């Protein structure tokens, strides 16, 4: 069974659940596993990467490729 079929089967089974304890347990497990995956996929930045990001930021600033925080907040508020 491929991943898509397994997910559909799982969702169907989940929707039939009537026990709140099982649903709560599955929610906790899902949150825990997602957090573990995110943590495991995060790698510290190397010194070279850090310096390259700083150089890029300085270049962006020098060449006017920036937006003020207040302008960005106003733009985001228009999304809602």
N, CA, C and O atoms as CSV, one atom per row, in Angstrom:
chain,resi,resn,atom,element,x,y,z
A,1,UNK,N,N,0.858,-1.173,0.000
A,1,UNK,CA,C,0.000,0.000,0.000
A,1,UNK,C,C,0.905,1.237,0.000
A,1,UNK,O,O,1.811,1.349,0.826
A,2,UNK,N,N,0.653,2.156,-0.926
A,2,UNK,CA,C,1.476,3.358,-0.979
A,2,UNK,C,C,1.065,4.356,0.105
A,2,UNK,O,O,0.051,4.169,0.778
A,3,UNK,N,N,1.848,5.399,0.265
A,3,UNK,CA,C,1.631,6.361,1.345
A,3,UNK,C,C,0.268,7.030,1.257
A,3,UNK,O,O,-0.405,7.190,2.275
A,4,UNK,N,N,-0.145,7.419,0.071
A,4,UNK,CA,C,-1.445,8.089,-0.084
A,4,UNK,C,C,-2.589,7.170,0.347
A,4,UNK,O,O,-3.510,7.608,1.037
A,5,UNK,N,N,-2.536,5.931,-0.048
A,5,UNK,CA,C,-3.575,4.963,0.330
A,5,UNK,C,C,-3.564,4.741,1.843
A,5,UNK,O,O,-4.622,4.626,2.462
A,6,UNK,N,N,-2.382,4.680,2.432
A,6,UNK,CA,C,-2.273,4.496,3.883
A,6,UNK,C,C,-2.865,5.691,4.624
A,6,UNK,O,O,-3.545,5.520,5.636
A,7,UNK,N,N,-2.609,6.899,4.125
A,7,UNK,CA,C,-3.149,8.099,4.772
A,7,UNK,C,C,-4.675,8.114,4.694
A,7,UNK,O,O,-5.350,8.434,5.673
A,8,UNK,N,N,-5.205,7.771,3.540
A,8,UNK,CA,C,-6.666,7.728,3.381
A,8,UNK,C,C,-7.266,6.697,4.318
A,8,UNK,O,O,-8.276,6.958,4.972
A,9,UNK,N,N,-6.654,5.542,4.386
A,9,UNK,CA,C,-7.134,4.489,5.284
A,9,UNK,C,C,-7.081,4.946,6.735
A,9,UNK,O,O,-8.012,4.706,7.503
A,10,UNK,N,N,-5.992,5.602,7.104
A,10,UNK,CA,C,-5.847,6.094,8.473
A,10,UNK,C,C,-6.922,7.133,8.798
A,10,UNK,O,O,-7.531,7.083,9.866
A,11,UNK,N,N,-7.151,8.060,7.890
A,11,UNK,CA,C,-8.155,9.104,8.120
A,11,UNK,C,C,-9.544,8.484,8.255
A,11,UNK,O,O,-10.329,8.892,9.111
A,12,UNK,N,N,-9.840,7.517,7.424
A,12,UNK,CA,C,-11.149,6.853,7.522
A,12,UNK,C,C,-11.305,6.177,8.877
A,12,UNK,O,O,-12.349,6.287,9.520
A,13,UNK,N,N,-10.269,5.483,9.300
A,13,UNK,CA,C,-10.294,4.822,10.615
A,13,UNK,C,C,-10.417,5.850,11.734
A,13,UNK,O,O,-11.168,5.653,12.690
A,14,UNK,N,N,-9.677,6.947,11.609
A,14,UNK,CA,C,-9.709,8.012,12.609
A,14,UNK,C,C,-11.111,8.603,12.729
A,14,UNK,O,O,-11.586,8.860,13.834
A,15,UNK,N,N,-11.767,8.816,11.599
A,15,UNK,CA,C,-13.104,9.409,11.611
A,15,UNK,C,C,-14.144,8.500,12.273
A,15,UNK,O,O,-15.178,8.978,12.738
A,16,UNK,N,N,-13.874,7.207,12.315
A,16,UNK,CA,C,-14.801,6.269,12.961
A,16,UNK,C,C,-14.602,6.197,14.477
A,16,UNK,O,O,-15.431,5.624,15.182
A,17,UNK,N,N,-13.514,6.772,14.978
A,17,UNK,CA,C,-13.227,6.706,16.417
A,17,UNK,C,C,-14.296,7.430,17.231
A,17,UNK,O,O,-14.783,8.493,16.848
A,18,UNK,N,N,-14.646,6.825,18.362
A,18,UNK,CA,C,-15.609,7.433,19.265
A,18,UNK,C,C,-15.008,7.661,20.656
A,18,UNK,O,O,-15.668,8.200,21.545
A,19,UNK,N,N,-13.764,7.250,20.832
A,19,UNK,CA,C,-13.112,7.329,22.131
A,19,UNK,C,C,-12.212,8.565,22.175
A,19,UNK,O,O,-11.236,8.661,21.430
A,20,UNK,N,N,-12.554,9.513,23.061
A,20,UNK,CA,C,-11.806,10.766,23.142
A,20,UNK,C,C,-10.370,10.545,23.602
A,20,UNK,O,O,-9.469,11.275,23.188
A,21,UNK,N,N,-10.147,9.545,24.454
A,21,UNK,CA,C,-8.790,9.256,24.917
A,21,UNK,C,C,-7.882,8.834,23.762
A,21,UNK,O,O,-6.717,9.228,23.708
A,22,UNK,N,N,-8.413,8.040,22.848
A,22,UNK,CA,C,-7.615,7.610,21.693
A,22,UNK,C,C,-7.318,8.804,20.800
A,22,UNK,O,O,-6.193,8.961,20.326
A,23,UNK,N,N,-8.318,9.646,20.566
A,23,UNK,CA,C,-8.115,10.830,19.735
A,23,UNK,C,C,-7.066,11.737,20.376
A,23,UNK,O,O,-6.172,12.228,19.687
A,24,UNK,N,N,-7.165,11.961,21.679
A,24,UNK,CA,C,-6.187,12.793,22.382
A,24,UNK,C,C,-4.788,12.193,22.295
A,24,UNK,O,O,-3.809,12.910,22.088
A,25,UNK,N,N,-4.700,10.897,22.452
A,25,UNK,CA,C,-3.413,10.220,22.358
A,25,UNK,C,C,-2.796,10.360,20.979
A,25,UNK,O,O,-1.593,10.587,20.850
A,26,UNK,N,N,-3.617,10.223,19.951
A,26,UNK,CA,C,-3.115,10.372,18.577
A,26,UNK,C,C,-2.684,11.812,18.307
A,26,UNK,O,O,-1.684,12.042,17.627
A,27,UNK,N,N,-3.431,12.778,18.833
A,27,UNK,CA,C,-3.045,14.182,18.671
A,27,UNK,C,C,-1.686,14.448,19.317
A,27,UNK,O,O,-0.822,15.093,18.723
A,28,UNK,N,N,-1.508,13.946,20.533
A,28,UNK,CA,C,-0.236,14.136,21.245
A,28,UNK,C,C,0.910,13.466,20.494
A,28,UNK,O,O,1.990,14.040,20.357
A,29,UNK,N,N,0.670,12.260,20.012
A,29,UNK,CA,C,1.697,11.535,19.268
A,29,UNK,C,C,2.077,12.293,17.999
A,29,UNK,O,O,3.260,12.410,17.677
A,30,UNK,N,N,1.093,12.804,17.286
A,30,UNK,CA,C,1.351,13.545,16.060
A,30,UNK,C,C,2.183,14.791,16.350
A,30,UNK,O,O,3.169,15.050,15.659
A,31,UNK,N,N,1.799,15.558,17.355
A,31,UNK,CA,C,2.561,16.760,17.717
A,31,UNK,C,C,3.992,16.410,18.112
A,31,UNK,O,O,4.937,17.089,17.711
A,32,UNK,N,N,4.146,15.348,18.899
A,32,UNK,CA,C,5.471,14.934,19.360
A,32,UNK,C,C,6.356,14.522,18.189
A,32,UNK,O,O,7.506,14.951,18.095
A,33,UNK,N,N,5.824,13.699,17.307
A,33,UNK,CA,C,6.615,13.200,16.165
A,33,UNK,C,C,6.975,14.329,15.206
A,33,UNK,O,O,8.084,14.361,14.673
A,34,UNK,N,N,6.033,15.267,14.979
A,34,UNK,CA,C,6.331,16.397,14.106
A,34,UNK,C,C,7.453,17.241,14.705
A,34,UNK,O,O,8.359,17.668,13.990
A,35,UNK,N,N,7.395,17.480,16.010
A,35,UNK,CA,C,8.432,18.260,16.680
A,35,UNK,C,C,9.776,17.546,16.587
A,35,UNK,O,O,10.801,18.188,16.360
A,36,UNK,N,N,9.782,16.225,16.760
A,36,UNK,CA,C,11.023,15.450,16.655
A,36,UNK,C,C,11.607,15.533,15.249
A,36,UNK,O,O,12.817,15.688,15.086
A,37,UNK,N,N,10.757,15.429,14.243
A,37,UNK,CA,C,11.236,15.496,12.858
A,37,UNK,C,C,11.821,16.865,12.547
A,37,UNK,O,O,12.861,16.972,11.897
A,38,UNK,N,N,11.148,17.908,13.014
A,38,UNK,CA,C,11.656,19.266,12.789
A,38,UNK,C,C,13.001,19.430,13.469
A,38,UNK,O,O,13.942,19.961,12.879
A,39,UNK,N,N,13.093,18.976,14.705
A,39,UNK,CA,C,14.347,19.102,15.452
A,39,UNK,C,C,15.476,18.318,14.792
A,39,UNK,O,O,16.607,18.799,14.718
A,40,UNK,N,N,15.175,17.121,14.315
A,40,UNK,CA,C,16.199,16.287,13.684
A,40,UNK,C,C,16.657,16.845,12.341
A,40,UNK,O,O,17.792,16.606,11.928
A,41,UNK,N,N,15.784,17.588,11.653
A,41,UNK,CA,C,16.137,18.132,10.344
A,41,UNK,C,C,16.847,19.475,10.428
A,41,UNK,O,O,17.344,19.986,9.425
A,42,UNK,N,N,16.892,20.037,11.616
A,42,UNK,CA,C,17.558,21.325,11.774
A,42,UNK,C,C,19.042,21.092,12.058
A,42,UNK,O,O,19.410,20.381,12.993
A,43,UNK,N,N,19.856,21.690,11.250
A,43,UNK,CA,C,21.295,21.577,11.441
A,43,UNK,C,C,21.843,22.973,11.724
A,43,UNK,O,O,21.364,23.954,11.155
A,44,UNK,N,N,22.825,23.066,12.582
A,44,UNK,CA,C,23.394,24.386,12.850
A,44,UNK,C,C,24.067,24.953,11.600
A,44,UNK,O,O,24.591,24.221,10.761
A,45,UNK,N,N,24.033,26.254,11.508
A,45,UNK,CA,C,24.632,26.947,10.382
A,45,UNK,C,C,26.157,26.952,10.559
A,45,UNK,O,O,26.668,27.153,11.661
A,46,UNK,N,N,26.856,26.731,9.470
A,46,UNK,CA,C,28.321,26.801,9.543
A,46,UNK,C,C,28.743,28.268,9.600
A,46,UNK,O,O,27.959,29.163,9.286
A,47,UNK,N,N,29.974,28.496,10.000
A,47,UNK,CA,C,30.516,29.859,10.035
A,47,UNK,C,C,30.473,30.488,8.645
A,47,UNK,O,O,30.172,31.673,8.501
A,48,UNK,N,N,30.775,29.686,7.628
A,48,UNK,CA,C,30.759,30.185,6.250
A,48,UNK,C,C,29.348,30.592,5.825
A,48,UNK,O,O,29.161,31.629,5.189
A,49,UNK,N,N,28.361,29.773,6.179
A,49,UNK,CA,C,26.972,30.105,5.850
A,49,UNK,C,C,26.548,31.378,6.563
A,49,UNK,O,O,25.894,32.241,5.978
A,50,UNK,N,N,26.923,31.487,7.818
A,50,UNK,CA,C,26.584,32.662,8.623
A,50,UNK,C,C,27.173,33.924,7.995
A,50,UNK,O,O,26.479,34.929,7.840
A,51,UNK,N,N,28.450,33.865,7.636
A,51,UNK,CA,C,29.106,35.021,7.032
A,51,UNK,C,C,28.504,35.352,5.668
A,51,UNK,O,O,28.375,36.526,5.320
A,52,UNK,N,N,28.134,34.332,4.892
A,52,UNK,CA,C,27.504,34.563,3.590
A,52,UNK,C,C,26.148,35.247,3.762
A,52,UNK,O,O,25.796,36.130,2.980
A,53,UNK,N,N,25.384,34.843,4.784
A,53,UNK,CA,C,24.087,35.481,5.044
A,53,UNK,C,C,24.266,36.942,5.436
A,53,UNK,O,O,23.494,37.803,5.012
A,54,UNK,N,N,25.284,37.220,6.245
A,54,UNK,CA,C,25.569,38.606,6.633
A,54,UNK,C,C,25.966,39.421,5.411
A,54,UNK,O,O,25.487,40.539,5.224
A,55,UNK,N,N,26.849,38.858,4.572
A,55,UNK,CA,C,27.261,39.556,3.348
A,55,UNK,C,C,26.057,39.850,2.466
A,55,UNK,O,O,25.949,40.943,1.910
A,56,UNK,N,N,25.142,38.877,2.331
A,56,UNK,CA,C,23.942,39.074,1.503
A,56,UNK,C,C,23.063,40.173,2.093
A,56,UNK,O,O,22.529,41.005,1.358
A,57,UNK,N,N,22.913,40.179,3.400
A,57,UNK,CA,C,22.103,41.205,4.055
A,57,UNK,C,C,22.710,42.591,3.861
A,57,UNK,O,O,21.995,43.560,3.605
A,58,UNK,N,N,24.010,42.676,3.980
A,58,UNK,CA,C,24.685,43.963,3.780
A,58,UNK,C,C,24.516,44.436,2.334
A,58,UNK,O,O,24.275,45.618,2.090
A,59,UNK,N,N,24.643,43.518,1.383
A,59,UNK,CA,C,24.460,43.853,-0.027
A,59,UNK,C,C,23.021,44.289,-0.298
A,59,UNK,O,O,22.788,45.257,-1.022
A,60,UNK,N,N,22.054,43.573,0.286
A,60,UNK,CA,C,20.647,43.947,0.126
A,60,UNK,C,C,20.402,45.344,0.676
A,60,UNK,O,O,19.698,46.143,0.058
A,61,UNK,N,N,20.977,45.638,1.828
A,61,UNK,CA,C,20.809,46.952,2.444
A,61,UNK,C,C,21.416,48.036,1.565
A,61,UNK,O,O,20.797,49.075,1.331
A,62,UNK,N,N,22.628,47.790,1.082
A,62,UNK,CA,C,23.329,48.769,0.254
A,62,UNK,C,C,22.569,49.056,-1.039
A,62,UNK,O,O,22.597,50.180,-1.540
A,63,UNK,N,N,21.890,48.045,-1.579
A,63,UNK,CA,C,21.214,48.177,-2.874
A,63,UNK,C,C,19.706,48.400,-2.754
A,63,UNK,O,O,18.972,48.264,-3.733
A,64,UNK,N,N,19.250,48.745,-1.545
A,64,UNK,CA,C,17.848,49.116,-1.362
A,64,UNK,C,C,16.853,47.976,-1.461
A,64,UNK,O,O,15.678,48.201,-1.751
A,65,UNK,N,N,17.304,46.768,-1.226
A,65,UNK,CA,C,16.403,45.611,-1.288
A,65,UNK,C,C,15.906,45.268,0.117
A,65,UNK,O,O,16.075,44.148,0.601
A,66,UNK,N,N,15.292,46.255,0.750
A,66,UNK,CA,C,14.793,46.062,2.113
A,66,UNK,C,C,13.416,46.699,2.221
A,66,UNK,O,O,13.017,47.518,1.393
A,67,UNK,N,N,12.708,46.299,3.262
A,67,UNK,CA,C,11.413,46.891,3.545
A,67,UNK,C,C,11.375,47.201,5.039
A,67,UNK,O,O,11.821,46.400,5.860
A,68,UNK,N,N,10.840,48.363,5.379
A,68,UNK,CA,C,10.743,48.744,6.789
A,68,UNK,C,C,9.767,47.817,7.496
A,68,UNK,O,O,8.801,47.348,6.895
A,69,UNK,N,N,10.021,47.554,8.769
A,69,UNK,CA,C,9.151,46.673,9.551
A,69,UNK,C,C,7.727,47.207,9.581
A,69,UNK,O,O,6.779,46.426,9.494
A,70,UNK,N,N,7.557,48.511,9.702
A,70,UNK,CA,C,6.207,49.089,9.744
A,70,UNK,C,C,5.490,48.870,8.420
A,70,UNK,O,O,4.290,48.595,8.400
A,71,UNK,N,N,6.222,48.993,7.307
A,71,UNK,CA,C,5.615,48.750,5.996
A,71,UNK,C,C,5.229,47.284,5.838
A,71,UNK,O,O,4.177,46.965,5.283
A,72,UNK,N,N,6.089,46.396,6.331
A,72,UNK,CA,C,5.794,44.973,6.242
A,72,UNK,C,C,4.566,44.617,7.081
A,72,UNK,O,O,3.712,43.847,6.641
A,73,UNK,N,N,4.481,45.179,8.289
A,73,UNK,CA,C,3.304,44.938,9.135
A,73,UNK,C,C,2.036,45.424,8.457
A,73,UNK,O,O,1.016,44.736,8.488
A,74,UNK,N,N,2.086,46.605,7.843
A,74,UNK,CA,C,0.916,47.123,7.149
A,74,UNK,C,C,0.518,46.214,5.997
A,74,UNK,O,O,-0.668,45.971,5.773
A,75,UNK,N,N,1.498,45.718,5.274
A,75,UNK,CA,C,1.227,44.803,4.154
A,75,UNK,C,C,0.582,43.518,4.654
A,75,UNK,O,O,-0.373,43.026,4.052
A,76,UNK,N,N,1.099,42.971,5.754
A,76,UNK,CA,C,0.556,41.730,6.333
A,76,UNK,C,C,-0.869,41.942,6.823
A,76,UNK,O,O,-1.722,41.071,6.652
A,77,UNK,N,N,-1.132,43.092,7.428
A,77,UNK,CA,C,-2.486,43.381,7.931
A,77,UNK,C,C,-3.516,43.411,6.815
A,77,UNK,O,O,-4.694,43.139,7.050
A,78,UNK,N,N,-3.087,43.738,5.605
A,78,UNK,CA,C,-4.004,43.770,4.461
A,78,UNK,C,C,-4.396,42.370,4.014
A,78,UNK,O,O,-5.421,42.194,3.355
A,79,UNK,N,N,-3.581,41.359,4.371
A,79,UNK,CA,C,-3.877,39.980,3.984
A,79,UNK,C,C,-5.150,39.477,4.621
A,79,UNK,O,O,-5.917,38.748,3.993
A,80,UNK,N,N,-5.384,39.865,5.880
A,80,UNK,CA,C,-6.448,39.305,6.691
A,80,UNK,C,C,-7.796,39.617,6.229
A,80,UNK,O,O,-8.774,39.192,6.844
